[in-house]
Structure formats: C-alpha cells, structure tokens
C-alpha cells in the first residue's frame, strides 16, 4: 500500500529546542502511517536516524561527521556508510557530494552520478533542491532512474542561480537529459 503523506524534516532548529525533536516527530508521523524525508546534520541527524526516517539526504560532510571521520572520505567509504545506515531500516539514502556528484542507495538500486558541468553562482540551496526533487519524485511515483535524474538536475540547476532563486523547470529538464547514471555495487 502506498502512503500518500510525506513529511519533510529539514534544516536546523531554533536554539533551546530538544535535539531529539525530529526523531520524536518521525515516530509520531510513522504512527499515523505517513513517511518521513530527513535532511539534517550533527546531533539532530544522528538522533533522528534512531527513529528510522524513510528517506534521508545527507551530504558528504554530514556523513563524515556522523561516522567520526576527521578526513575527507572516499566515495567507497561514503557508499559503505550509506549501506550501513540503510541496515537500520531506512529505505533511501541520497548522498550529495558537491563537485563530486551524488549517490543514491536504496534496495536493489545503487548509483553514482558525476556532477553536471554548469556555471555555478552559489551552492546555497543545492541540497534543498535535491530534497525537493526527492519529495516530488516520491509524490509522483517516479521510477528510480527518473528520480535520480531529477535530483541531480534540480541540484545542478540550483547552483546556476543567484541567491536562493530556484532554477526554471526548462533548465532542470535540460540538465536531466545530461545526467549520467553509473550503477555501483553490482
């Protein structure tokens, strides 16, 4: 049965709010039969994993911090971390890696995509664009390749804009055609 409600828990929380808030919300949302997409960092991310959100979108630095690495992890190490996190019961792990592209790890589908060559104005909002693409793809029931193309294209499109202005749908569609999906883990 497909659940028709997805809660997106993203970003920081105000000072003084319990660092378990996203975990608590995730548990409550699951009790109501809905799904959760999480994009958080640090203690908020770590605590939230215990509540097993359905989709997570960490970036490279967030995964490295979670694992306690004090160095830049290789893509193989990031893949292994994503797999380990999935063993907790999390369905989809989308790892954004900046200029190194992104990885999507879910049951029966592990891919890496090189970053698209675009003129970057600002990285602000690139991760948020990927989260939006994940949510949209989930809502529309897109297949794994279409979801991956949209995530990479939306994120790349976001860096071409100035400030927090979103890319046009036309640009995202053009970029989606350029996405290279490399199967890994087979």
VEXVOTOR-764648 format. One line per 3 residues: number of its first residue (from 1); their letters; for each residue x, y, z of N, C-alpha, C, O, CB. Coordinates in nm, 3 decimals. Glycine has a CB too. Layout:
! VEXVOTOR-764648
NUM> a> X Y Z X Y Z X Y Z X Y Z X Y Z | ...
This chain:
! VEXVOTOR-764648
1> xxx> 0.084 -0.119 0.000 0.000 0.000 0.000 0.088 0.125 0.000 0.183 0.135 0.078 -0.096 0.000 0.123 | 0.057 0.218 -0.087 0.134 0.341 -0.098 0.078 0.446 -0.002 -0.041 0.478 -0.006 0.132 0.394 -0.243 | 0.163 0.497 0.082 0.126 0.605 0.173 0.123 0.735 0.093 0.212 0.760 0.012 0.225 0.614 0.295
4> xxx> 0.023 0.816 0.116 0.008 0.940 0.039 0.054 1.065 0.113 0.028 1.176 0.067 -0.134 0.957 0.000 | 0.121 1.048 0.226 0.168 1.164 0.300 0.316 1.150 0.330 0.361 1.049 0.385 0.088 1.181 0.431 | 0.391 1.252 0.292 0.535 1.257 0.318 0.564 1.384 0.395 0.534 1.494 0.348 0.618 1.251 0.186
7> xxx> 0.622 1.370 0.513 0.666 1.484 0.593 0.813 1.508 0.562 0.893 1.415 0.563 0.644 1.460 0.745 | 0.849 1.632 0.537 0.988 1.669 0.514 1.037 1.742 0.638 0.986 1.848 0.674 1.004 1.757 0.385 | 1.138 1.684 0.701 1.201 1.746 0.818 1.340 1.790 0.772 1.427 1.706 0.748 1.209 1.647 0.942
10> xxx> 1.360 1.919 0.762 1.484 1.968 0.702 1.535 2.091 0.775 1.459 2.174 0.825 1.463 2.000 0.555 | 1.666 2.100 0.778 1.730 2.220 0.829 1.754 2.218 0.978 1.736 2.117 1.046 1.649 2.337 0.795 | 1.794 2.334 1.026 1.827 2.349 1.167 1.700 2.378 1.246 1.593 2.401 1.191 1.930 2.461 1.187
13> xxx> 1.716 2.375 1.376 1.605 2.404 1.467 1.646 2.522 1.555 1.765 2.548 1.572 1.568 2.278 1.554 | 1.549 2.593 1.611 1.582 2.708 1.697 1.657 2.665 1.823 1.641 2.553 1.871 1.454 2.782 1.736 | 1.738 2.755 1.874 1.810 2.731 1.999 1.709 2.696 2.109 1.601 2.755 2.117 1.895 2.856 2.040
16> xxx> 1.746 2.601 2.191 1.661 2.563 2.303 1.565 2.449 2.271 1.507 2.391 2.363 1.584 2.681 2.348 | 1.546 2.416 2.143 1.458 2.306 2.107 1.536 2.176 2.124 1.652 2.167 2.086 1.405 2.321 1.960 | 1.472 2.077 2.182 1.534 1.948 2.208 1.591 1.889 2.079 1.524 1.887 1.976 1.431 1.851 2.270
19> xxx> 1.714 1.840 2.085 1.783 1.784 1.968 1.724 1.650 1.925 1.770 1.591 1.827 1.932 1.767 1.998 | 1.623 1.602 1.995 1.552 1.480 1.957 1.420 1.509 1.886 1.344 1.418 1.857 1.527 1.394 2.080 | 1.394 1.636 1.857 1.264 1.675 1.803 1.231 1.605 1.672 1.118 1.560 1.654 1.260 1.825 1.783
22> xxx> 1.328 1.595 1.581 1.299 1.528 1.453 1.274 1.379 1.473 1.190 1.321 1.404 1.416 1.549 1.355 | 1.344 1.318 1.567 1.319 1.177 1.598 1.178 1.160 1.654 1.106 1.068 1.616 1.424 1.123 1.699 | 1.140 1.249 1.744 1.005 1.242 1.802 0.898 1.262 1.696 0.799 1.190 1.692 0.989 1.347 1.914
25> xxx> 0.918 1.361 1.609 0.822 1.385 1.502 0.815 1.264 1.409 0.707 1.224 1.367 0.859 1.512 1.422 | 0.930 1.206 1.376 0.933 1.089 1.288 0.851 0.975 1.348 0.773 0.912 1.277 1.078 1.042 1.264 | 0.868 0.949 1.475 0.791 0.841 1.540 0.641 0.870 1.535 0.561 0.781 1.507 0.837 0.823 1.687
28> xxx> 0.604 0.993 1.561 0.461 1.030 1.558 0.404 1.019 1.418 0.292 0.970 1.400 0.443 1.173 1.611 | 0.479 1.063 1.319 0.435 1.056 1.180 0.418 0.911 1.137 0.321 0.876 1.070 0.537 1.128 1.087 | 0.512 0.826 1.176 0.502 0.684 1.142 0.379 0.620 1.207 0.314 0.535 1.146 0.628 0.610 1.186
31> xxx> 0.348 0.660 1.329 0.228 0.606 1.396 0.101 0.639 1.319 0.003 0.565 1.325 0.218 0.660 1.540 | 0.103 0.749 1.248 -0.012 0.791 1.167 -0.009 0.731 1.027 -0.099 0.755 0.946 -0.017 0.943 1.158 | 0.096 0.652 0.998 0.104 0.585 0.869 0.167 0.666 0.757 0.158 0.629 0.641 -0.030 0.546 0.827
34> xxx> 0.230 0.776 0.792 0.294 0.860 0.691 0.444 0.831 0.685 0.498 0.760 0.770 0.269 1.010 0.721 | 0.510 0.886 0.585 0.653 0.869 0.562 0.727 0.996 0.597 0.668 1.104 0.606 0.681 0.828 0.416 | 0.860 0.983 0.617 0.944 1.097 0.654 1.067 1.105 0.564 1.135 1.005 0.542 0.985 1.088 0.803
37> xxx> 1.093 1.225 0.515 1.218 1.257 0.443 1.296 1.350 0.534 1.247 1.456 0.573 1.190 1.323 0.301 | 1.418 1.311 0.568 1.501 1.386 0.663 1.622 1.447 0.596 1.693 1.380 0.520 1.546 1.295 0.777 | 1.647 1.575 0.625 1.769 1.643 0.583 1.814 1.728 0.701 1.767 1.841 0.719 1.746 1.730 0.453
40> xxx> 1.905 1.674 0.780 1.953 1.743 0.900 2.102 1.713 0.916 2.159 1.634 0.841 1.873 1.701 1.028 | 2.164 1.776 1.016 2.306 1.750 1.038 2.334 1.732 1.186 2.248 1.755 1.271 2.391 1.863 0.981 | 2.456 1.692 1.215 2.504 1.682 1.352 2.420 1.593 1.441 2.374 1.486 1.401 2.511 1.816 1.411
43> xxx> 2.401 1.639 1.563 2.327 1.563 1.663 2.182 1.541 1.620 2.124 1.435 1.646 2.331 1.636 1.798 | 2.125 1.639 1.554 1.987 1.628 1.504 1.976 1.511 1.405 1.882 1.433 1.411 1.943 1.761 1.436 | 2.073 1.500 1.314 2.078 1.389 1.218 2.095 1.256 1.290 2.018 1.163 1.269 2.192 1.411 1.116
46> xxx> 2.196 1.249 1.374 2.229 1.126 1.446 2.110 1.076 1.528 2.075 0.958 1.523 2.351 1.149 1.539 | 2.047 1.165 1.604 1.933 1.126 1.686 1.815 1.080 1.600 1.744 0.986 1.636 1.890 1.242 1.776 | 1.796 1.145 1.488 1.682 1.115 1.401 1.693 0.978 1.337 1.591 0.915 1.310 1.669 1.220 1.294
49> xxx> 1.814 0.931 1.312 1.831 0.800 1.249 1.773 0.688 1.334 1.729 0.586 1.282 1.978 0.773 1.223 | 1.774 0.708 1.465 1.720 0.605 1.554 1.569 0.587 1.535 1.516 0.481 1.567 1.749 0.641 1.700 | 1.501 0.688 1.483 1.356 0.679 1.459 1.327 0.624 1.319 1.211 0.608 1.282 1.291 0.818 1.475
52> xxx> 1.430 0.596 1.241 1.422 0.534 1.109 1.334 0.611 1.010 1.228 0.564 0.970 1.370 0.393 1.123 | 1.380 0.731 0.970 1.307 0.801 0.864 1.312 0.717 0.736 1.398 0.629 0.723 1.367 0.944 0.839 | 1.222 0.742 0.644 1.212 0.660 0.523 1.313 0.698 0.417 1.364 0.612 0.345 1.073 0.671 0.466
55> xxx> 1.342 0.827 0.406 1.436 0.880 0.308 1.525 0.980 0.381 1.476 1.061 0.460 1.361 0.948 0.185 | 1.656 0.974 0.356 1.745 1.075 0.413 1.833 1.131 0.302 1.863 1.064 0.204 1.831 1.016 0.527 | 1.875 1.258 0.321 1.960 1.324 0.223 2.077 1.392 0.294 2.081 1.514 0.305 1.879 1.428 0.141
58> xxx> 2.173 1.311 0.341 2.292 1.373 0.400 2.388 1.418 0.290 2.386 1.365 0.179 2.363 1.275 0.495 | 2.471 1.516 0.322 2.579 1.549 0.231 2.705 1.480 0.281 2.706 1.417 0.386 2.598 1.705 0.220 | 2.810 1.493 0.204 2.938 1.428 0.236 2.984 1.464 0.377 3.019 1.375 0.455 3.046 1.469 0.134
61> xxx> 2.984 1.592 0.411 3.035 1.637 0.540 2.950 1.581 0.654 3.003 1.541 0.757 3.038 1.792 0.546 | 2.819 1.579 0.636 2.730 1.525 0.739 2.757 1.377 0.764 2.757 1.332 0.879 2.583 1.545 0.700 | 2.781 1.301 0.658 2.813 1.158 0.674 2.948 1.140 0.740 2.964 1.054 0.827 2.812 1.087 0.538
64> xxx> 3.046 1.220 0.699 3.179 1.210 0.760 3.172 1.240 0.910 3.234 1.172 0.991 3.278 1.306 0.690 | 3.096 1.343 0.946 3.080 1.379 1.087 3.009 1.267 1.162 3.049 1.231 1.273 3.001 1.511 1.101 | 2.904 1.212 1.102 2.828 1.103 1.164 2.920 0.984 1.194 2.910 0.922 1.300 2.711 1.058 1.071
67> xxx> 3.010 0.953 1.099 3.099 0.839 1.114 3.220 0.868 1.202 3.295 0.777 1.237 3.146 0.794 0.979 | 3.240 0.995 1.239 3.353 1.033 1.321 3.483 1.045 1.244 3.591 1.043 1.302 3.370 0.933 1.430 | 3.473 1.060 1.111 3.593 1.077 1.029 3.647 1.218 1.049 3.571 1.315 1.057 3.562 1.051 0.878
70> xxx> 3.778 1.229 1.056 3.841 1.360 1.063 3.917 1.386 0.933 4.015 1.461 0.931 3.936 1.370 1.187 | 3.872 1.323 0.827 3.932 1.337 0.695 3.822 1.329 0.589 3.708 1.294 0.620 4.041 1.228 0.671 | 3.858 1.360 0.466 3.763 1.353 0.355 3.749 1.207 0.312 3.844 1.147 0.262 3.810 1.443 0.235
73> xxx> 3.630 1.152 0.331 3.605 1.012 0.299 3.604 0.989 0.148 3.566 1.076 0.070 3.472 0.967 0.359 | 3.647 0.871 0.109 3.640 0.833 -0.032 3.495 0.802 -0.069 3.411 0.783 0.019 3.733 0.710 -0.062 | 3.467 0.797 -0.197 3.331 0.762 -0.239 3.296 0.621 -0.194 3.181 0.594 -0.161 3.317 0.774 -0.392
76> xxx> 3.392 0.531 -0.191 3.368 0.394 -0.144 3.329 0.396 0.004 3.238 0.324 0.045 3.494 0.305 -0.166 | 3.398 0.476 0.083 3.363 0.487 0.226 3.224 0.546 0.243 3.148 0.502 0.329 3.467 0.573 0.300 | 3.191 0.646 0.162 3.056 0.706 0.171 2.951 0.604 0.132 2.845 0.597 0.194 3.046 0.830 0.081
79> xxx> 2.978 0.525 0.028 2.884 0.420 -0.013 2.865 0.320 0.100 2.751 0.281 0.129 2.935 0.348 -0.140 | 2.972 0.278 0.164 2.961 0.183 0.274 2.884 0.242 0.392 2.809 0.171 0.458 3.100 0.139 0.320 | 2.903 0.371 0.419 2.827 0.438 0.525 2.678 0.440 0.490 2.593 0.412 0.575 2.878 0.582 0.547
82> xxx> 2.646 0.472 0.365 2.506 0.474 0.321 2.445 0.335 0.335 2.331 0.322 0.380 2.496 0.522 0.174 | 2.518 0.232 0.298 2.468 0.094 0.313 2.445 0.060 0.460 2.344 0.000 0.495 2.568 -0.006 0.250 | 2.539 0.099 0.545 2.527 0.072 0.688 2.403 0.142 0.746 2.330 0.084 0.826 2.655 0.118 0.764
85> xxx> 2.381 0.265 0.706 2.264 0.340 0.753 2.135 0.273 0.704 2.037 0.266 0.778 2.269 0.486 0.704 | 2.135 0.224 0.581 2.018 0.156 0.528 1.983 0.032 0.610 1.866 -0.006 0.620 2.041 0.117 0.382 | 2.083 -0.032 0.669 2.059 -0.151 0.750 1.975 -0.121 0.873 1.921 -0.212 0.935 2.191 -0.212 0.793
88> xxx> 1.963 0.006 0.909 1.877 0.046 1.020 1.730 0.038 0.981 1.642 0.045 1.067 1.912 0.188 1.067 | 1.704 0.025 0.850 1.567 0.019 0.801 1.527 0.139 0.717 1.412 0.150 0.674 1.474 0.007 0.917 | 1.621 0.229 0.694 1.594 0.348 0.613 1.592 0.306 0.466 1.686 0.243 0.418 1.702 0.461 0.639
91> xxx> 1.485 0.340 0.396 1.466 0.293 0.260 1.557 0.354 0.157 1.609 0.283 0.071 1.329 0.316 0.219 | 1.578 0.485 0.163 1.656 0.555 0.061 1.755 0.649 0.126 1.721 0.727 0.215 1.563 0.633 -0.034 | 1.881 0.641 0.079 1.985 0.733 0.124 2.039 0.803 -0.001 2.099 0.739 -0.088 2.100 0.658 0.204
94> xxx> 2.017 0.933 -0.009 2.068 1.013 -0.119 2.181 1.098 -0.065 2.159 1.184 0.020 1.955 1.103 -0.184 | 2.302 1.074 -0.112 2.421 1.142 -0.061 2.466 1.246 -0.162 2.507 1.212 -0.273 2.535 1.041 -0.031 | 2.460 1.374 -0.124 2.510 1.479 -0.212 2.657 1.501 -0.181 2.698 1.507 -0.064 2.428 1.613 -0.194
97> xxx> 2.737 1.512 -0.288 2.882 1.521 -0.271 2.941 1.643 -0.341 3.059 1.642 -0.376 2.948 1.395 -0.323 | 2.862 1.747 -0.362 2.912 1.869 -0.422 2.968 1.846 -0.562 2.901 1.787 -0.647 3.018 1.930 -0.335 | 3.091 1.892 -0.583 3.155 1.879 -0.715 3.180 1.735 -0.755 3.212 1.707 -0.871 3.285 1.955 -0.716
100> xxx> 3.167 1.642 -0.660 3.186 1.500 -0.690 3.055 1.431 -0.731 3.054 1.312 -0.759 3.246 1.429 -0.569 | 2.946 1.507 -0.734 2.819 1.449 -0.776 2.735 1.400 -0.660 2.726 1.466 -0.556 2.843 1.337 -0.871 | 2.673 1.284 -0.678 2.583 1.230 -0.575 2.572 1.079 -0.590 2.606 1.022 -0.694 2.444 1.296 -0.584
103> xxx> 2.523 1.016 -0.484 2.493 0.873 -0.485 2.351 0.854 -0.434 2.304 0.929 -0.349 2.595 0.792 -0.398 | 2.285 0.754 -0.487 2.153 0.716 -0.439 2.160 0.568 -0.407 2.195 0.486 -0.491 2.039 0.747 -0.545 | 2.126 0.535 -0.283 2.135 0.397 -0.236 2.001 0.357 -0.178 1.953 0.415 -0.080 2.249 0.380 -0.130
106> xxx> 1.940 0.256 -0.241 1.815 0.202 -0.190 1.811 0.055 -0.226 1.902 0.005 -0.291 1.691 0.279 -0.248 | 1.710 -0.014 -0.186 1.700 -0.157 -0.208 1.706 -0.190 -0.357 1.619 -0.149 -0.434 1.573 -0.212 -0.147 | 1.809 -0.264 -0.396 1.822 -0.306 -0.535 1.864 -0.197 -0.632 1.861 -0.218 -0.753 1.696 -0.363 -0.579
109> xxx> 1.902 -0.081 -0.581 1.937 0.031 -0.668 2.046 0.113 -0.601 2.020 0.185 -0.505 1.813 0.119 -0.701 | 2.168 0.101 -0.652 2.280 0.179 -0.601 2.348 0.243 -0.721 2.399 0.175 -0.809 2.381 0.090 -0.520 | 2.346 0.378 -0.723 2.405 0.451 -0.835 2.487 0.568 -0.787 2.468 0.622 -0.678 2.295 0.499 -0.931
112> xxx> 2.579 0.606 -0.874 2.661 0.725 -0.853 2.643 0.809 -0.979 2.638 0.756 -1.090 2.814 0.689 -0.825 | 2.635 0.939 -0.962 2.622 1.030 -1.076 2.729 1.139 -1.064 2.735 1.209 -0.963 2.480 1.093 -1.083 | 2.812 1.154 -1.166 2.907 1.265 -1.163 2.831 1.398 -1.164 2.719 1.407 -1.215 3.005 1.256 -1.284
115> xxx> 2.892 1.499 -1.108 2.830 1.632 -1.109 2.818 1.681 -1.254 2.903 1.650 -1.338 2.913 1.733 -1.024 | 2.715 1.756 -1.280 2.698 1.815 -1.412 2.787 1.938 -1.424 2.810 2.008 -1.325 2.550 1.851 -1.439 | 2.834 1.963 -1.541 2.919 2.080 -1.565 2.828 2.200 -1.591 2.771 2.216 -1.699 3.016 2.056 -1.685
118> xxx> 2.818 2.284 -1.490 2.736 2.405 -1.500 2.815 2.523 -1.445 2.911 2.504 -1.370 2.600 2.388 -1.423 | 2.775 2.643 -1.483 2.838 2.763 -1.428 2.774 2.791 -1.293 2.658 2.833 -1.286 2.822 2.886 -1.526 | 2.848 2.768 -1.188 2.795 2.784 -1.053 2.805 2.929 -1.005 2.911 2.992 -1.015 2.869 2.692 -0.956
121> xxx> 2.694 2.979 -0.954 2.693 3.113 -0.894 2.692 3.103 -0.742 2.753 3.186 -0.673 2.570 3.193 -0.942 | 2.624 3.002 -0.690 2.613 2.986 -0.546 2.569 2.843 -0.516 2.483 2.788 -0.585 2.513 3.088 -0.486 | 2.629 2.783 -0.413 2.587 2.648 -0.374 2.469 2.652 -0.278 2.415 2.548 -0.241 2.704 2.573 -0.310
124> xxx> 2.429 2.772 -0.238 2.314 2.786 -0.147 2.190 2.727 -0.213 2.153 2.764 -0.325 2.291 2.936 -0.110 | 2.127 2.636 -0.144 2.002 2.579 -0.194 2.017 2.453 -0.277 1.917 2.393 -0.315 1.932 2.680 -0.274 | 2.141 2.412 -0.306 2.160 2.291 -0.387 2.105 2.167 -0.316 2.036 2.086 -0.377 2.308 2.271 -0.420
127> xxx> 2.136 2.154 -0.189 2.085 2.041 -0.111 1.934 2.047 -0.096 1.866 1.945 -0.103 2.150 2.036 0.026 | 1.883 2.168 -0.074 1.738 2.186 -0.061 1.667 2.148 -0.191 1.558 2.091 -0.188 1.704 2.331 -0.022 | 1.730 2.182 -0.305 1.671 2.146 -0.434 1.666 1.994 -0.450 1.570 1.940 -0.505 1.753 2.209 -0.549
130> xxx> 1.769 1.926 -0.401 1.769 1.780 -0.409 1.659 1.722 -0.319 1.592 1.626 -0.357 1.907 1.723 -0.368 | 1.641 1.780 -0.202 1.535 1.734 -0.111 1.399 1.755 -0.178 1.313 1.667 -0.173 1.541 1.811 0.025 | 1.380 1.870 -0.240 1.253 1.897 -0.310 1.231 1.797 -0.422 1.119 1.749 -0.442 1.252 2.040 -0.366
133> xxx> 1.338 1.764 -0.495 1.326 1.667 -0.604 1.294 1.528 -0.550 1.217 1.454 -0.610 1.457 1.663 -0.687 | 1.353 1.492 -0.437 1.320 1.363 -0.373 1.172 1.358 -0.335 1.104 1.259 -0.362 1.407 1.341 -0.248 | 1.124 1.466 -0.273 0.983 1.470 -0.232 0.890 1.466 -0.353 0.791 1.393 -0.352 0.956 1.596 -0.149
136> xxx> 0.920 1.543 -0.454 0.838 1.546 -0.575 0.836 1.408 -0.642 0.731 1.359 -0.683 0.891 1.653 -0.673 | 0.953 1.347 -0.653 0.964 1.216 -0.716 0.883 1.113 -0.640 0.815 1.030 -0.701 1.110 1.172 -0.724 | 0.890 1.117 -0.508 0.812 1.026 -0.424 0.663 1.048 -0.449 0.588 0.952 -0.470 0.845 1.047 -0.275
139> xxx> 0.621 1.174 -0.448 0.480 1.207 -0.468 0.429 1.161 -0.604 0.316 1.113 -0.615 0.460 1.357 -0.453 | 0.512 1.174 -0.705 0.471 1.139 -0.841 0.494 0.991 -0.872 0.453 0.943 -0.978 0.547 1.224 -0.942 | 0.559 0.918 -0.781 0.584 0.776 -0.804 0.683 0.751 -0.917 0.673 0.651 -0.988 0.455 0.704 -0.834
142> xxx> 0.780 0.842 -0.933 0.878 0.827 -1.041 0.965 0.702 -1.018 0.991 0.664 -0.904 0.967 0.952 -1.051 | 1.008 0.641 -1.129 1.097 0.526 -1.116 1.235 0.575 -1.069 1.262 0.695 -1.068 1.109 0.448 -1.251 | 1.320 0.480 -1.031 1.449 0.515 -0.971 1.537 0.602 -1.061 1.597 0.698 -1.014 1.523 0.391 -0.935
145> xxx> 1.545 0.569 -1.190 1.628 0.649 -1.279 1.573 0.790 -1.296 1.649 0.887 -1.297 1.640 0.582 -1.415 | 1.442 0.803 -1.309 1.381 0.936 -1.324 1.402 1.018 -1.196 1.431 1.137 -1.203 1.229 0.924 -1.356 | 1.388 0.954 -1.081 1.411 1.020 -0.953 1.556 1.070 -0.947 1.581 1.185 -0.909 1.382 0.924 -0.834
148> xxx> 1.649 0.984 -0.984 1.791 1.020 -0.979 1.821 1.137 -1.073 1.889 1.231 -1.033 1.878 0.900 -1.016 | 1.772 1.130 -1.194 1.795 1.238 -1.291 1.740 1.371 -1.239 1.804 1.475 -1.251 1.730 1.204 -1.427 | 1.620 1.367 -1.182 1.559 1.489 -1.131 1.638 1.545 -1.013 1.657 1.667 -1.005 1.414 1.462 -1.089
151> xxx> 1.684 1.460 -0.924 1.762 1.507 -0.809 1.891 1.576 -0.852 1.924 1.684 -0.803 1.795 1.390 -0.715 | 1.963 1.513 -0.943 2.089 1.571 -0.989 2.064 1.700 -1.066 2.135 1.800 -1.046 2.165 1.470 -1.079 | 1.964 1.699 -1.153 1.935 1.817 -1.236 1.885 1.934 -1.152 1.927 2.048 -1.175 1.830 1.782 -1.342
154> xxx> 1.799 1.909 -1.057 1.746 2.017 -0.972 1.858 2.079 -0.889 1.865 2.201 -0.874 1.635 1.964 -0.879 | 1.947 1.994 -0.835 2.058 2.043 -0.756 2.155 2.124 -0.841 2.200 2.231 -0.800 2.130 1.926 -0.689 | 2.188 2.072 -0.960 2.278 2.145 -1.050 2.214 2.275 -1.096 2.282 2.377 -1.105 2.315 2.058 -1.173
157> xxx> 2.087 2.272 -1.125 2.016 2.393 -1.166 2.017 2.498 -1.057 2.029 2.618 -1.085 1.873 2.361 -1.203 | 2.006 2.454 -0.932 2.004 2.548 -0.820 2.135 2.627 -0.809 2.134 2.744 -0.773 1.977 2.474 -0.690 | 2.248 2.563 -0.839 2.376 2.634 -0.825 2.398 2.734 -0.938 2.487 2.819 -0.928 2.490 2.534 -0.822
160> xxx> 2.319 2.726 -1.044 2.335 2.821 -1.155 2.262 2.952 -1.128 2.282 3.050 -1.200 2.283 2.760 -1.285 | 2.178 2.954 -1.026 2.101 3.076 -0.997 2.172 3.159 -0.891 2.258 3.110 -0.819 1.959 3.040 -0.951 | 2.134 3.283 -0.883 2.192 3.374 -0.785 2.104 3.373 -0.660 1.982 3.387 -0.669 2.206 3.517 -0.842
163> xxx> 2.168 3.357 -0.545 2.094 3.354 -0.420 2.013 3.227 -0.406 2.061 3.117 -0.435 2.004 3.474 -0.409 | 1.888 3.242 -0.362 1.803 3.125 -0.340 1.696 3.110 -0.448 1.600 3.035 -0.431 1.736 3.135 -0.205 | 1.713 3.181 -0.558 1.617 3.172 -0.668 1.621 3.031 -0.727 1.729 2.982 -0.760 1.647 3.280 -0.777
166> xxx> 1.506 2.964 -0.741 1.507 2.829 -0.797 1.531 2.831 -0.948 1.502 2.930 -1.015 1.375 2.758 -0.767 | 1.584 2.720 -1.001 1.603 2.712 -1.147 1.467 2.695 -1.215 1.370 2.654 -1.152 1.697 2.593 -1.184 | 1.461 2.725 -1.342 1.336 2.704 -1.416 1.317 2.555 -1.443 1.414 2.479 -1.446 1.336 2.785 -1.550
169> xxx> 1.194 2.514 -1.463 1.166 2.374 -1.496 1.233 2.337 -1.629 1.281 2.224 -1.646 1.013 2.349 -1.503 | 1.236 2.431 -1.721 1.300 2.405 -1.851 1.448 2.372 -1.832 1.500 2.278 -1.894 1.284 2.527 -1.944 | 1.517 2.449 -1.747 1.657 2.422 -1.721 1.675 2.285 -1.656 1.762 2.208 -1.695 1.718 2.532 -1.632
172> xxx> 1.592 2.255 -1.558 1.602 2.125 -1.490 1.580 2.012 -1.591 1.652 1.912 -1.587 1.498 2.116 -1.375 | 1.482 2.026 -1.679 1.457 1.923 -1.780 1.577 1.907 -1.874 1.613 1.794 -1.909 1.332 1.957 -1.862 | 1.639 2.018 -1.914 1.759 2.011 -2.000 1.873 1.942 -1.928 1.942 1.857 -1.985 1.802 2.153 -2.044
175> xxx> 1.894 1.977 -1.802 2.002 1.916 -1.724 1.977 1.768 -1.700 2.071 1.689 -1.699 2.018 1.989 -1.591 | 1.852 1.731 -1.680 1.817 1.590 -1.654 1.862 1.501 -1.769 1.900 1.386 -1.749 1.666 1.574 -1.631 | 1.857 1.554 -1.890 1.899 1.477 -2.008 2.050 1.452 -2.008 2.097 1.361 -2.076 1.859 1.551 -2.136
178> xxx> 2.125 1.532 -1.933 2.271 1.521 -1.929 2.322 1.431 -1.816 2.440 1.399 -1.811 2.332 1.658 -1.915 | 2.233 1.390 -1.727 2.274 1.312 -1.610 2.324 1.174 -1.654 2.259 1.103 -1.730 2.157 1.297 -1.510 | 2.440 1.139 -1.604 2.499 1.007 -1.627 2.477 0.924 -1.501 2.520 0.964 -1.392 2.652 1.016 -1.663
181> xxx> 2.412 0.811 -1.515 2.384 0.723 -1.401 2.477 0.603 -1.411 2.469 0.525 -1.506 2.233 0.678 -1.397 | 2.565 0.590 -1.312 2.659 0.478 -1.308 2.614 0.380 -1.200 2.606 0.416 -1.083 2.805 0.527 -1.281 | 2.585 0.259 -1.240 2.546 0.154 -1.144 2.668 0.115 -1.061 2.778 0.101 -1.113 2.487 0.029 -1.217
184> xxx> 2.646 0.098 -0.930 2.753 0.053 -0.841 2.702 -0.063 -0.759 2.581 -0.083 -0.748 2.803 0.170 -0.749 | 2.791 -0.137 -0.701 2.751 -0.244 -0.610 2.693 -0.365 -0.679 2.630 -0.448 -0.614 2.652 -0.192 -0.513 | 2.712 -0.378 -0.809 2.656 -0.496 -0.877 2.761 -0.602 -0.896 2.732 -0.708 -0.951 2.598 -0.457 -1.012
